Amino acid sequence: MQANVNMKDMIATSEDLLVRTEDDFWRLPGDGLWEVVAGRAILLPPNENEHSDITAILTVLLYNQMKLTGRGCVRPTPNVAIPGPPDSPGEFWSRVPDLVVSSHKPRRNYPVGQPPELVIEILSTRRGNVERTEKIEDYARAGIGEYWIVNPFDRIVEVYLLRDGDYQLTQRDPHDLLRPQAFPGVAVDPRDVWAALD
Protein backbone atom coordinates (compact mmCIF):
# COMPACT_ATOMS: atom_id res chain seq x y z
CA MET A 1 0.00 0.00 0.00
CA GLN A 2 1.42 3.36 -0.98
CA ALA A 3 0.67 6.38 1.20
CA ASN A 4 -0.13 9.70 -0.36
CA VAL A 5 2.57 11.99 0.95
CA ASN A 6 2.85 15.59 -0.06
CA MET A 7 6.56 16.38 -0.52
CA LYS A 8 5.93 19.89 0.79
CA ASP A 9 5.00 18.32 4.16
CA MET A 10 8.33 16.49 4.31
CA ILE A 11 10.79 19.20 3.34
CA ALA A 12 11.26 22.31 5.43
CA THR A 13 11.85 25.36 3.33
CA SER A 14 14.09 28.22 4.37
CA GLU A 15 10.95 30.26 5.13
CA ASP A 16 9.93 27.58 7.65
CA LEU A 17 13.20 28.07 9.52
CA LEU A 18 13.26 31.84 9.85
CA VAL A 19 13.34 32.93 13.46
CA ARG A 20 13.07 36.62 14.21
CA THR A 21 11.72 36.62 17.78
CA GLU A 22 11.80 34.46 20.87
CA ASP A 23 8.16 33.52 20.20
CA ASP A 24 9.24 32.20 16.79
CA PHE A 25 11.93 30.16 18.53
CA TRP A 26 9.48 28.46 20.89
CA ARG A 27 7.33 27.46 17.89
CA LEU A 28 10.15 25.36 16.38
CA PRO A 29 9.60 21.58 16.47
CA GLY A 30 10.41 20.18 19.90
CA ASP A 31 12.24 17.09 18.72
CA GLY A 32 15.78 18.43 18.54
CA LEU A 33 18.25 21.04 19.70
CA TRP A 34 18.02 24.32 17.80
CA GLU A 35 20.41 27.25 17.55
CA VAL A 36 19.37 30.55 16.00
CA VAL A 37 22.00 32.56 14.16
CA ALA A 38 21.30 35.56 11.91
CA GLY A 39 17.59 34.82 11.81
CA ARG A 40 17.99 31.16 10.79
CA ALA A 41 17.17 28.13 12.89
CA ILE A 42 19.85 25.42 12.80
CA LEU A 43 18.95 21.89 13.90
CA LEU A 44 22.00 20.45 15.62
CA PRO A 45 23.06 16.91 14.71
CA PRO A 46 23.27 14.27 17.43
CA ASN A 47 26.63 13.97 19.15
CA GLU A 48 28.95 11.01 18.77
CA ASN A 49 29.35 8.68 21.76
CA GLU A 50 32.72 10.03 22.96
CA HIS A 51 31.34 13.57 22.87
CA SER A 52 28.32 12.46 24.93
CA ASP A 53 30.59 10.59 27.36
CA ILE A 54 32.72 13.70 27.95
CA THR A 55 29.58 15.77 28.54
CA ALA A 56 28.31 13.22 31.06
CA ILE A 57 31.66 12.98 32.87
CA LEU A 58 32.05 16.76 33.13
CA THR A 59 28.44 17.09 34.27
CA VAL A 60 29.01 14.63 37.13
CA LEU A 61 32.39 16.10 38.13
CA LEU A 62 31.10 19.67 38.13
CA TYR A 63 27.77 18.74 39.73
CA ASN A 64 29.54 17.03 42.63
CA GLN A 65 31.80 20.06 43.13
CA MET A 66 28.87 22.49 42.94
CA LYS A 67 26.87 20.43 45.42
CA LEU A 68 29.77 20.44 47.89
CA THR A 69 30.16 24.20 47.68
CA GLY A 70 26.42 24.95 47.39
CA ARG A 71 27.20 27.54 44.75
CA GLY A 72 25.16 26.84 41.60
CA CYS A 73 23.92 24.40 38.98
CA VAL A 74 25.23 22.46 36.00
CA ARG A 75 23.08 22.02 32.89
CA PRO A 76 23.79 20.12 29.70
CA THR A 77 22.61 21.62 26.37
CA PRO A 78 20.57 24.61 27.56
CA ASN A 79 19.49 27.44 25.30
CA VAL A 80 21.50 30.62 25.88
CA ALA A 81 20.10 33.78 24.28
CA ILE A 82 22.73 35.89 22.56
CA PRO A 83 22.39 39.56 21.66
CA GLY A 84 22.72 39.79 17.89
CA PRO A 85 25.41 41.99 16.39
CA PRO A 86 24.36 45.44 15.16
CA ASP A 87 22.30 45.37 11.95
CA SER A 88 21.77 41.60 12.18
CA PRO A 89 18.62 39.96 10.88
CA GLY A 90 16.34 38.82 13.68
CA GLU A 91 16.20 40.12 17.20
CA PHE A 92 16.62 36.66 18.76
CA TRP A 93 19.85 34.64 18.61
CA SER A 94 20.42 31.46 20.61
CA ARG A 95 23.27 29.01 21.13
CA VAL A 96 23.27 25.57 22.74
CA PRO A 97 26.55 24.96 24.55
CA ASP A 98 27.35 21.40 25.55
CA LEU A 99 27.33 22.38 29.22
CA VAL A 100 26.87 25.46 31.39
CA VAL A 101 27.66 26.24 35.01
CA SER A 102 25.50 28.94 36.50
CA SER A 103 24.59 30.57 39.79
CA HIS A 104 20.95 30.89 38.65
CA LYS A 105 18.34 28.54 37.18
CA PRO A 106 16.06 30.17 34.62
CA ARG A 107 12.84 28.34 33.84
CA ARG A 108 13.24 28.01 30.06
CA ASN A 109 16.50 29.45 28.80
CA TYR A 110 19.23 31.87 29.78
CA PRO A 111 17.86 35.23 28.56
CA VAL A 112 19.91 38.11 27.22
CA GLY A 113 21.46 39.94 30.15
CA GLN A 114 21.33 36.87 32.44
CA PRO A 115 23.88 34.46 30.96
CA PRO A 116 25.50 31.57 32.79
CA GLU A 117 28.93 32.33 34.21
CA LEU A 118 30.64 29.45 32.35
CA VAL A 119 29.92 27.75 29.02
CA ILE A 120 31.68 24.60 27.86
CA GLU A 121 31.95 23.35 24.30
CA ILE A 122 33.39 19.94 23.39
CA LEU A 123 35.04 19.77 19.99
CA SER A 124 33.56 17.36 17.46
CA THR A 125 36.41 18.01 15.02
CA ARG A 126 40.05 18.71 15.76
CA ARG A 127 39.89 22.17 14.14
CA GLY A 128 36.92 23.44 16.13
CA ASN A 129 36.13 26.14 13.59
CA VAL A 130 32.70 27.12 14.92
CA GLU A 131 33.78 26.99 18.57
CA ARG A 132 36.84 29.19 17.99
CA THR A 133 35.21 31.73 15.67
CA GLU A 134 31.44 32.16 15.70
CA LYS A 135 30.68 30.81 19.16
CA ILE A 136 33.56 32.57 20.89
CA GLU A 137 32.28 35.88 19.44
CA ASP A 138 28.67 35.11 20.37
CA TYR A 139 29.51 34.12 23.94
CA ALA A 140 31.63 37.26 24.37
CA ARG A 141 28.72 39.40 23.11
CA ALA A 142 26.47 37.67 25.64
CA GLY A 143 28.86 38.65 28.45
CA ILE A 144 29.65 35.09 29.55
CA GLY A 145 32.65 35.44 31.84
CA GLU A 146 34.36 32.14 31.10
CA TYR A 147 34.47 29.76 28.15
CA TRP A 148 36.08 26.32 28.05
CA ILE A 149 36.84 24.46 24.83
CA VAL A 150 37.37 20.78 25.53
CA ASN A 151 39.60 19.19 22.90
CA PRO A 152 39.37 15.39 23.17
CA PHE A 153 41.74 14.91 20.21
CA ASP A 154 44.72 16.51 21.99
CA ARG A 155 43.28 15.98 25.49
CA ILE A 156 43.49 19.66 26.37
CA VAL A 157 40.99 22.09 27.85
CA GLU A 158 41.42 25.69 26.72
CA VAL A 159 40.18 28.21 29.30
CA TYR A 160 39.18 31.66 28.06
CA LEU A 161 38.28 34.57 30.35
CA LEU A 162 36.31 37.59 29.17
CA ARG A 163 38.37 40.78 29.47
CA ASP A 164 37.14 44.11 28.05
CA GLY A 165 34.64 42.37 25.77
CA ASP A 166 37.08 39.82 24.31
CA TYR A 167 38.19 36.38 25.41
CA GLN A 168 41.80 35.85 26.45
CA LEU A 169 43.26 32.35 26.53
CA THR A 170 44.46 31.90 30.11
CA GLN A 171 45.04 28.17 30.45
CA ARG A 172 45.95 25.34 28.11
CA ASP A 173 48.17 23.04 30.17
CA PRO A 174 46.70 19.52 30.11
CA HIS A 175 47.63 18.92 33.76
CA ASP A 176 46.36 22.13 35.39
CA LEU A 177 43.21 21.92 37.49
CA LEU A 178 40.20 23.66 35.98
CA ARG A 179 38.95 26.29 38.44
CA PRO A 180 35.92 28.28 37.26
CA GLN A 181 36.56 31.89 38.29
CA ALA A 182 32.94 32.52 39.35
CA PHE A 183 32.86 29.48 41.65
CA PRO A 184 35.66 29.54 44.25
CA GLY A 185 36.38 26.15 45.74
CA VAL A 186 35.38 24.27 42.58
CA ALA A 187 38.22 22.40 40.85
CA VAL A 188 38.13 19.69 38.20
CA ASP A 189 41.14 17.63 37.22
CA PRO A 190 40.99 17.17 33.42
CA ARG A 191 42.91 13.91 33.78
CA ASP A 192 39.73 12.48 35.40
CA VAL A 193 37.88 13.23 32.17
CA TRP A 194 40.46 11.57 29.96
CA ALA A 195 40.89 8.58 32.31
CA ALA A 196 37.18 7.85 32.12
CA LEU A 197 37.46 7.58 28.33
CA ASP A 198 40.32 5.04 28.34
C-alpha positions in Angstrom: 0.0 0.0 0.0 1.4 3.4 -1.0 0.7 6.4 1.2 -0.1 9.7 -0.4 2.6 12.0 0.9 2.9 15.6 -0.1 6.6 16.4 -0.5 5.9 19.9 0.8 5.0 18.3 4.2 8.3 16.5 4.3 10.8 19.2 3.3 11.3 22.3 5.4 11.8 25.4 3.3 14.1 28.2 4.4 11.0 30.3 5.1 9.9 27.6 7.6 13.2 28.1 9.5 13.3 31.8 9.8 13.3 32.9 13.5 13.1 36.6 14.2 11.7 36.6 17.8 11.8 34.5 20.9 8.2 33.5 20.2 9.2 32.2 16.8 11.9 30.2 18.5 9.5 28.5 20.9 7.3 27.5 17.9 10.1 25.4 16.4 9.6 21.6 16.5 10.4 20.2 19.9 12.2 17.1 18.7 15.8 18.4 18.5 18.2 21.0 19.7 18.0 24.3 17.8 20.4 27.2 17.6 19.4 30.5 16.0 22.0 32.6 14.2 21.3 35.6 11.9 17.6 34.8 11.8 18.0 31.2 10.8 17.2 28.1 12.9 19.9 25.4 12.8 18.9 21.9 13.9 22.0 20.4 15.6 23.1 16.9 14.7 23.3 14.3 17.4 26.6 14.0 19.1 28.9 11.0 18.8 29.4 8.7 21.8 32.7 10.0 23.0 31.3 13.6 22.9 28.3 12.5 24.9 30.6 10.6 27.4 32.7 13.7 27.9 29.6 15.8 28.5 28.3 13.2 31.1 31.7 13.0 32.9 32.1 16.8 33.1 28.4 17.1 34.3 29.0 14.6 37.1 32.4 16.1 38.1 31.1 19.7 38.1 27.8 18.7 39.7 29.5 17.0 42.6 31.8 20.1 43.1 28.9 22.5 42.9 26.9 20.4 45.4 29.8 20.4 47.9 30.2 24.2 47.7 26.4 25.0 47.4 27.2 27.5 44.7 25.2 26.8 41.6 23.9 24.4 39.0 25.2 22.5 36.0 23.1 22.0 32.9 23.8 20.1 29.7 22.6 21.6 26.4 20.6 24.6 27.6 19.5 27.4 25.3 21.5 30.6 25.9 20.1 33.8 24.3 22.7 35.9 22.6 22.4 39.6 21.7 22.7 39.8 17.9 25.4 42.0 16.4 24.4 45.4 15.2 22.3 45.4 12.0 21.8 41.6 12.2 18.6 40.0 10.9 16.3 38.8 13.7 16.2 40.1 17.2 16.6 36.7 18.8 19.8 34.6 18.6 20.4 31.5 20.6 23.3 29.0 21.1 23.3 25.6 22.7 26.6 25.0 24.6 27.3 21.4 25.6 27.3 22.4 29.2 26.9 25.5 31.4 27.7 26.2 35.0 25.5 28.9 36.5 24.6 30.6 39.8 21.0 30.9 38.6 18.3 28.5 37.2 16.1 30.2 34.6 12.8 28.3 33.8 13.2 28.0 30.1 16.5 29.4 28.8 19.2 31.9 29.8 17.9 35.2 28.6 19.9 38.1 27.2 21.5 39.9 30.1 21.3 36.9 32.4 23.9 34.5 31.0 25.5 31.6 32.8 28.9 32.3 34.2 30.6 29.5 32.3 29.9 27.8 29.0 31.7 24.6 27.9 32.0 23.3 24.3 33.4 19.9 23.4 35.0 19.8 20.0 33.6 17.4 17.5 36.4 18.0 15.0 40.1 18.7 15.8 39.9 22.2 14.1 36.9 23.4 16.1 36.1 26.1 13.6 32.7 27.1 14.9 33.8 27.0 18.6 36.8 29.2 18.0 35.2 31.7 15.7 31.4 32.2 15.7 30.7 30.8 19.2 33.6 32.6 20.9 32.3 35.9 19.4 28.7 35.1 20.4 29.5 34.1 23.9 31.6 37.3 24.4 28.7 39.4 23.1 26.5 37.7 25.6 28.9 38.6 28.4 29.7 35.1 29.5 32.7 35.4 31.8 34.4 32.1 31.1 34.5 29.8 28.1 36.1 26.3 28.1 36.8 24.5 24.8 37.4 20.8 25.5 39.6 19.2 22.9 39.4 15.4 23.2 41.7 14.9 20.2 44.7 16.5 22.0 43.3 16.0 25.5 43.5 19.7 26.4 41.0 22.1 27.8 41.4 25.7 26.7 40.2 28.2 29.3 39.2 31.7 28.1 38.3 34.6 30.4 36.3 37.6 29.2 38.4 40.8 29.5 37.1 44.1 28.1 34.6 42.4 25.8 37.1 39.8 24.3 38.2 36.4 25.4 41.8 35.8 26.5 43.3 32.4 26.5 44.5 31.9 30.1 45.0 28.2 30.4 46.0 25.3 28.1 48.2 23.0 30.2 46.7 19.5 30.1 47.6 18.9 33.8 46.4 22.1 35.4 43.2 21.9 37.5 40.2 23.7 36.0 39.0 26.3 38.4 35.9 28.3 37.3 36.6 31.9 38.3 32.9 32.5 39.3 32.9 29.5 41.6 35.7 29.5 44.2 36.4 26.2 45.7 35.4 24.3 42.6 38.2 22.4 40.9 38.1 19.7 38.2 41.1 17.6 37.2 41.0 17.2 33.4 42.9 13.9 33.8 39.7 12.5 35.4 37.9 13.2 32.2 40.5 11.6 30.0 40.9 8.6 32.3 37.2 7.9 32.1 37.5 7.6 28.3 40.3 5.0 28.3 
